[in-house]
Amino acid sequence: MSGAAMPVTRSLPPSTPSLSDQTSERGRGGRSRDTSRDDVLRRAALDLVTEIGYDRMTMDAVAARAGAGKATVYRRWSNKAELVGDALAHAHVDGEVPDSGSLRGDLAALGDYLFSGQDPLYKARLITGMASALLADPELRQAFGTLAPPIERAVATIVDRAVARGEIAAPADPALMAAILPALGLHRLIFTGGGPDPDHAAAVIDNVLLPALLASSAPESRGSTRPARET
């Protein structure tokens, strides 16, 4: 797809509204407040997670990185779990889902769109920086769980459209199909140190994801009964 025009796109479904969305115009005391620093604080939080991990990140460190006062941070978020969950929500709503008119075209365009022209390790390091905390911190896990990671949401949208076109049958486990691309990208990072890129995404799509989706449309998977084994 190199050099080809980007297909028509549409926005990803929005994430669950975050607490700071609900209080963006009013502070916790009901007074209006300046929201111009919110994105700077969110970015500082995510940058620190990628650099030192969630466990070592503090609200004080976020304030220092953003050049803000500690009180400024606490007026917006009561703790770092709330801050990181909100930062992830805002980072996830800007993606778009390619709409080329075919399953293969959409998946290929998604791989190019997600992994071209950006630091391929940033998001992977962000997730690994949060991994241990997600297992140990129920509050953080709840905040993180309100979000559908953007790659999974995009794949789910693409699969739904392909089913609606009659291109494939609905997979028995849509969530599993949607998790394949990000899961193998994370596996690659952990075991090779290499971040996801368009070539890796294309290999996963062609050799794993697309065959799995097409297999769901094979006659046997559409409800035919397998013959009993001869004894």
Phi, psi and omega in degrees: 000003181300130177085349181280153179291145179292131181293166178302138183234165171220157187291150173295153174302138183294151176286168176301132182305136182269168181297321181290336173297318185288338183240021186293331182265342181231142176285179182295337178268004178096352181275148176293148181220163180282124181257007186293338182268353187301314182295325178295318179292320178298315181296321178299319179297313181293321179299319180293323177299318181292331185272316186236355181090156183296320184301323183270346178290139177231161177296325177297319180294323177297314180300316180295317180298322183273355182069036182239163176281152180300322180297327179298319180292313184290338175291336183264320183223136185281339180203174186286334176297317179295319180296311182293319177300318178292319179298319178295320179300315181289327179290338188265352188268359187263355182287165179228151181258119178300146178226083183269347182099358177218154180298309182298318180296319179295315181294318179296317179295324178298315179300315178297316185294318185287325192245003177264142172069027177210165178293111185290345183266345189300306183292326178295317178293328177298315180292315179295329177293340180256352191303308183294323180292323178298325179287328188260341188245100181300326181294317178293319180298323178294317179296317181291326183290343177287348183255139167265118180310143191299323180294318180296320179295320181294315179298318179299319178295317179297317179296317179301319180293320179295323177294317180297327178282348184082013183286325177220163171278157178297128180293150180295329181229082182301323181297323178294317178299318182292336184273348187299310185297308179293326181294317180287332173295318178292321177301316180298318180298313186293318189263345179235344183081359180267134179279165177295143178215173183302323180294317178294317179300318180296321179295318179294318180297312186285327187259343184233298189292309182296314176301323179294319179291320178291326178296331179292344180259001177295152184309317182297324183284350180266016172113359179290150182266130178288143178295147180293145178292141178285142179251000000 
